Amino acid sequence: MKRDLAVGAAGGSFTRPHPMKHSVDELAVLGSPPAFSHKLHVGQPNPGDRAYFMQRVERILDSKWYTNHGECVRELEASLSQYLGVKHCIAVSSATVGLEIAIRAMPLHGEVIVPSMTFVATAHALQWQQIKPVFCDVDEASHLLDPQAVRRLITERTTGIIGVHLWGRACPVEALQEIADEHGLQLLFDAAHAFGCTHGGQMIGGFGRAEVFSFHATKFFNTFEGGAITTNDDELARRLRAMVNFGITGVDEVSYVGTNGKMSEISAAMGLASMRTIDEFLAVNRLNHQTYQRHLAHVPGVLLRDWAPLERNNLQYVVLEYTPPPGGPSRDDILRALQAENVMARKYFWPGCHRMEPYRTLNAGLPLQLERTEALAEKLLVLPTGTGVNLQEIEGICHLLSLMVGAGSRLAQGAS
């Protein structure tokens, strides 16, 4: 595996040095220059096979077929179906649109149970269609939907469950499917984080009635902007494919209320280029994650979970749980101090969807039981990884974290 697969956003190579800081006084939040001359982002794009991408672009331009299920989209759908081991793959313009179309095609209505610990698009895809997202708590260790909490939220208005494979780790698929079957509910999975991941040795993509992937530029596998819906249900696939294209089922024939959810040829070409280097992307993420694990193992208050080590995980997110040690700085103080060093860490998915609008207002006064979600939202910290950072930079980030955790109240004063 070639470590020089890509070039960082600032144009540097994977050999550029970073200055090491040796004391709290040298931290940028206390007035010193930042450790890194350019910003290290969470979710920096992977470029894929650039030469191959440009070849496909030339073919697209020559063909004059830029959209409407052209050669690249058909080839990408077939490649993804084979890779994921599913019967049907429908490429879409974004995962959000994919969720909206899947929700309408299944169809869902009334109330649908979702985790609050997710990107807000999961809830928006329901609310956009006047379906009430009912926010459910998660398991503290896995960050995934708690099946027992799901059971307690089912009412006569519930029509479905949307599980989210957060951080690439699969939901408790079997338990959720059992609940869905027992109550006659539809089960859909938001697999935005989970491309290339497995559950029980099986690729995520064929669970529930359908799964929706994100291929946004921030994902380790990207199509610039885009996503895909996968299913093994022939009839559902037929509806999905029509609804992605305005509900059109034949010449001058419209059978469903659809939308323009098609993926463009240029996006599909990027997906094909990414498929050619996907194993290299995964190897980089794995090495990065191991490096973080090694250097953070003894930092007080920092927990980097090993997600289901017997399963495949794309490791596109490095997720810390930070509990301040006695006298230590808060998570938010650490975040501000890292960003001052140009380490653009994030506190996904703070503060939880139920605390965002419009859901904060819609649920005002309701007895929401989301204690574990709220506790996680206050301690999670996501660090840069992917081909946009090198191992030396990761070691530098870990060194900074160790320095910051030991800074105590001085860091809080500087970050304020």
C-alpha positions in Angstrom: 0.0 0.0 0.0 1.4 3.4 -1.0 1.3 5.9 1.7 1.8 8.7 -0.9 -1.6 7.9 -2.5 -2.8 11.5 -2.3 -1.7 15.1 -1.7 -3.0 17.1 1.2 -5.4 20.0 0.6 -2.7 22.5 1.2 -0.5 20.9 -1.5 2.1 19.4 0.8 3.4 15.8 0.5 3.2 13.1 3.1 6.7 14.0 4.3 6.2 17.5 5.6 7.3 18.0 9.1 5.4 19.6 12.0 6.9 21.5 14.9 6.7 19.6 18.2 5.5 21.6 21.2 7.1 20.7 24.6 5.1 22.7 27.1 1.7 24.2 27.8 3.1 27.7 27.3 3.7 26.8 23.6 0.0 26.1 22.8 -1.6 28.3 20.2 -4.6 29.0 22.4 -2.2 30.7 24.9 -0.8 32.9 22.2 1.9 30.8 20.4 1.8 30.0 16.6 -0.3 27.0 15.6 1.5 23.6 15.3 0.3 23.1 11.7 0.6 25.7 8.9 -2.6 24.5 7.3 -5.9 23.1 8.5 -6.3 19.4 9.1 -9.9 18.5 8.5 -12.2 15.7 9.5 -13.5 14.2 6.2 -11.0 15.7 3.7 -11.8 14.3 0.3 -10.0 11.3 -1.2 -9.3 11.9 -4.9 -9.3 8.3 -6.2 -7.6 7.4 -9.4 -7.3 10.9 -11.0 -6.0 9.7 -14.4 -8.8 7.2 -14.8 -11.4 9.8 -13.7 -10.1 12.2 -16.4 -10.4 9.5 -19.0 -14.0 8.9 -18.1 -14.7 12.6 -18.2 -13.5 12.7 -21.7 -15.8 9.8 -22.6 -18.7 11.6 -21.0 -18.0 14.8 -23.0 -17.6 12.9 -26.2 -20.9 10.9 -25.6 -22.9 14.1 -24.9 -24.8 12.0 -22.3 -24.3 13.8 -19.0 -27.2 12.5 -16.9 -30.3 10.3 -17.1 -28.8 6.9 -16.2 -25.9 6.9 -18.6 -22.9 4.6 -19.0 -21.1 5.7 -15.9 -24.1 5.4 -13.6 -25.1 2.0 -14.9 -21.5 0.8 -14.5 -21.2 2.2 -11.0 -24.5 0.7 -9.9 -23.4 -2.8 -11.2 -20.1 -2.4 -9.5 -21.6 -1.4 -6.2 -24.2 -4.2 -6.3 -21.4 -6.8 -6.8 -19.2 -5.2 -4.1 -22.0 -5.1 -1.6 -23.6 -8.4 -2.5 -27.1 -7.0 -3.1 -29.6 -7.4 -6.0 -30.4 -3.8 -6.6 -28.4 -0.5 -6.3 -30.0 2.8 -7.3 -27.5 5.7 -7.5 -28.9 9.0 -6.2 -27.8 12.6 -6.1 -27.3 12.6 -2.3 -28.0 10.3 0.7 -30.6 12.8 2.0 -32.6 12.5 -1.2 -32.0 8.7 -1.1 -33.6 8.6 2.4 -36.5 10.8 1.3 -37.2 8.6 -1.7 -36.9 5.3 0.3 -39.2 6.7 3.0 -41.8 7.5 0.4 -41.4 4.3 -1.6 -41.8 1.9 1.4 -44.0 3.9 2.3 -43.7 5.3 5.8 -46.1 7.8 7.5 -47.3 8.8 10.9 -44.3 8.3 13.3 -41.0 6.7 12.7 -38.4 5.8 15.4 -34.9 7.2 14.8 -31.8 7.8 17.0 -31.2 11.4 18.0 -27.4 10.6 17.9 -27.1 11.0 14.1 -26.6 13.7 11.5 -29.8 15.9 11.3 -30.5 14.8 7.7 -31.9 11.5 9.1 -34.6 13.3 10.9 -35.1 16.0 8.2 -35.8 13.3 5.6 -38.9 12.4 7.7 -40.0 15.8 8.8 -39.7 17.1 5.2 -42.6 14.6 4.3 -44.6 15.5 7.4 -43.6 12.3 9.2 -42.8 12.7 12.9 -39.3 11.5 13.9 -39.6 9.9 17.3 -36.2 10.2 18.9 -34.8 7.1 20.6 -31.9 6.7 23.0 -28.7 4.7 22.1 -26.5 2.1 23.8 -23.7 3.9 25.7 -20.9 1.6 24.4 -21.9 1.2 20.8 -23.6 4.6 20.2 -26.3 2.7 18.3 -30.1 2.3 18.7 -31.0 0.5 21.9 -33.7 -2.1 20.9 -35.3 -2.0 24.3 -35.7 1.7 24.1 -37.2 1.3 20.6 -39.8 -1.1 22.0 -40.9 1.5 24.6 -41.6 4.1 21.9 -43.9 2.0 19.7 -47.4 3.3 19.5 -50.4 2.7 17.2 -49.0 5.6 15.0 -45.6 4.0 14.5 -45.0 2.7 10.9 -41.2 2.2 10.9 -37.8 2.3 12.4 -34.7 3.9 10.9 -31.5 2.5 12.3 -28.2 4.4 11.8 -25.0 2.4 11.3 -23.1 5.1 13.2 -19.3 5.3 12.6 -19.5 2.3 10.3 -20.6 0.0 13.0 -23.7 -2.0 12.3 -26.9 -1.6 14.3 -28.3 -4.5 16.2 -29.9 -5.7 13.0 -31.4 -8.9 14.2 -33.0 -7.4 17.3 -34.4 -4.5 15.3 -35.8 -6.8 12.6 -37.4 -8.9 15.2 -39.1 -5.9 16.7 -40.2 -4.7 13.2 -41.7 -8.1 12.3 -43.4 -8.4 15.7 -45.2 -5.1 15.3 -45.6 -5.0 11.5 -43.2 -2.1 11.0 -40.9 -1.2 8.1 -37.1 -1.3 8.8 -34.9 1.1 6.9 -31.2 1.7 7.6 -29.2 4.9 7.2 -25.9 3.5 6.1 -24.3 6.9 5.4 -21.2 5.9 7.4 -21.1 2.2 6.6 -19.9 1.7 3.0 -17.4 -1.2 3.0 -18.4 -2.4 6.5 -19.8 -5.7 7.6 -22.2 -7.2 10.0 -21.9 -10.9 10.8 -19.3 -11.1 8.0 -21.9 -9.8 5.5 -21.5 -6.5 3.8 -23.9 -3.8 5.0 -26.3 -3.0 2.2 -28.8 -5.9 2.3 -30.4 -5.5 5.7 -33.9 -4.3 6.4 -36.1 -3.4 3.4 -33.5 -1.0 2.1 -30.2 0.8 3.1 -29.0 4.2 2.1 -25.3 5.1 1.6 -23.7 8.5 1.4 -20.9 9.2 -1.1 -20.5 12.9 -0.1 -17.1 14.4 -0.6 -16.3 14.0 3.1 -16.8 10.2 3.0 -13.8 8.0 2.4 -15.5 6.8 -0.8 -17.0 9.7 -2.7 -18.7 10.7 -5.9 -18.2 14.4 -5.2 -21.8 14.5 -4.0 -24.1 11.5 -4.2 -25.3 8.3 -2.6 -27.1 5.0 -3.3 -30.1 3.0 -2.1 -29.6 -0.7 -2.0 -32.3 -3.5 -1.6 -33.0 -7.1 -2.3 -36.7 -6.4 -2.7 -37.5 -6.4 -6.5 -40.8 -4.5 -6.2 -39.3 -1.9 -4.0 -36.4 -1.5 -6.3 -38.8 -0.9 -9.2 -40.5 1.9 -7.3 -37.3 3.4 -6.2 -35.8 3.6 -9.7 -39.0 5.3 -11.0 -39.2 7.7 -8.1 -35.6 8.8 -8.5 -36.6 9.9 -12.1 -39.8 12.0 -11.3 -41.9 8.8 -11.0 -41.6 8.1 -14.7 -42.2 4.5 -15.7 -42.4 4.8 -19.5 -42.7 7.2 -22.4 -45.2 9.9 -21.3 -46.2 7.7 -18.3 -45.8 8.7 -14.7 -46.9 6.3 -12.0 -45.6 7.8 -8.7 -44.9 11.1 -7.1 -41.2 11.3 -7.7 -38.4 13.8 -7.8 -35.1 14.5 -9.6 -32.8 12.3 -7.5 -30.6 11.0 -10.3 -26.8 10.9 -10.0 -25.0 12.7 -12.8 -22.5 11.0 -15.0 -19.6 13.1 -13.7 -20.4 12.0 -10.1 -20.6 8.4 -11.2 -17.2 8.7 -13.0 -15.7 9.9 -9.6 -17.3 6.8 -8.0 -15.7 4.5 -10.6 -12.3 6.2 -10.0 -12.8 5.8 -6.2 -13.6 2.1 -6.6 -10.2 1.5 -8.2 -8.4 2.8 -5.1 -10.9 1.8 -2.3 -8.6 -0.8 -0.8 -5.8 1.8 -0.5 -8.2 4.2 1.2 -9.2 1.5 3.7 -5.5 0.6 4.4 -4.7 4.3 5.0 -7.6 4.6 7.4 -6.6 1.4 9.2 -3.0 2.5 9.7 -4.1 6.0 10.9 -6.5 4.4 13.4 -3.8 2.1 14.7 -1.5 5.1 15.1 -4.1 7.0 17.1 -4.7 4.0 19.3 -1.1 3.5 20.0 -0.4 7.1 20.9 -3.6 7.9 22.9 -3.7 4.6 24.9 -2.3 6.3 28.0 -3.8 9.8 27.8 -6.0 10.3 30.9 -9.7 10.6 30.1 -9.4 9.6 26.5 -11.2 6.5 25.2 -10.8 5.4 21.5 -13.1 2.5 21.0 -12.2 -0.4 18.8 -15.4 -0.9 16.8 -16.3 -4.6 16.5 -12.8 -5.8 15.8 -14.0 -9.0 14.1 -15.9 -7.0 11.5 -14.8 -4.9 8.6 -15.0 -1.2 9.3 -14.0 1.7 7.0 -12.5 3.6 10.0 -13.3 6.9 8.3 -14.1 8.4 11.7 -11.6 8.5 14.6 -14.1 9.0 17.5 -12.9 9.7 21.0 -14.9 9.7 24.2 -13.3 12.3 26.5 -14.1 12.4 30.2 -12.1 15.1 31.9 -9.7 13.7 34.5 -9.6 15.5 37.9 -8.7 19.1 37.3 -8.6 18.5 33.6 -10.0 20.8 30.9 -13.5 20.2 29.4 -14.2 18.6 26.0 -15.0 22.0 24.5 -11.8 23.6 25.9 -9.9 20.8 24.2 -11.8 21.3 21.0 -11.0 25.1 20.9 -7.4 24.4 21.7 -7.1 21.8 18.9 -8.7 24.2 16.4 -6.3 26.9 17.4 -3.5 24.5 16.3 -5.3 24.0 12.9 -6.5 20.6 14.0 -10.2 21.0 12.9 -11.7 18.4 15.3 -15.5 18.2 15.5 -17.9 17.3 18.3 -20.3 15.1 16.2 -23.3 14.9 16.7 -23.7 17.6 19.3 -26.2 18.5 20.8 -28.3 15.7 19.4 -31.1 16.1 16.8 -33.8 16.5 19.6 -32.0 19.7 20.7 -32.0 21.2 17.3 -34.8 23.1 15.6 -37.5 22.4 14.7 -37.4 19.4 16.9 -36.5 21.3 20.1 -39.7 23.3 19.7 -41.9 20.4 18.4 -40.9 18.2 21.4 -41.0 21.0 24.0 -42.6 19.7 27.2 -42.5 16.0 26.1 -40.7 13.6 28.5 -37.9 12.6 26.2 -35.6 9.9 27.7 -32.4 10.4 26.0 -29.9 10.5 28.8 -27.2 8.4 27.1 -27.5 10.4 23.9 -27.1 13.6 25.8 -24.1 12.2 27.8 -22.4 11.1 24.7 -23.0 14.4 22.9 -21.0 16.1 25.7 -18.0 13.9 25.4 -17.5 12.9 21.8 -14.6 14.3 19.8 -13.8 13.3 16.2 -10.3 13.7 14.8 -8.8 14.1 11.3 -7.9 11.0 9.3 -7.9 9.7 5.7 -5.3 10.5 3.0 -5.3 14.2 3.9 -3.1 13.6 7.0 0.1 11.6 7.5 1.4 9.5 10.3 3.7 12.2 11.6 0.8 14.7 11.7 -1.3 12.1 13.6 1.5 11.7 16.1 1.6 15.5 16.5 -2.1 15.6 17.1 -1.8 12.9 19.8 1.1 14.8 21.4 -1.0 18.0 21.5 -3.9 16.2 23.0 -1.7 14.8 25.8 -0.3 18.3 26.4 -3.8 19.8 26.5 -5.3 17.2 28.9 -2.5 18.0 31.3 -3.0 21.7 31.0 -5.9 21.9 33.5 -7.4 25.3 34.2 -4.8 27.1 32.1 -6.3 25.7 29.0 -9.8 26.7 30.0 -8.5 30.3 30.6 -6.8 30.4 27.2 -9.8 28.9 25.4 -12.3 31.3 26.9 
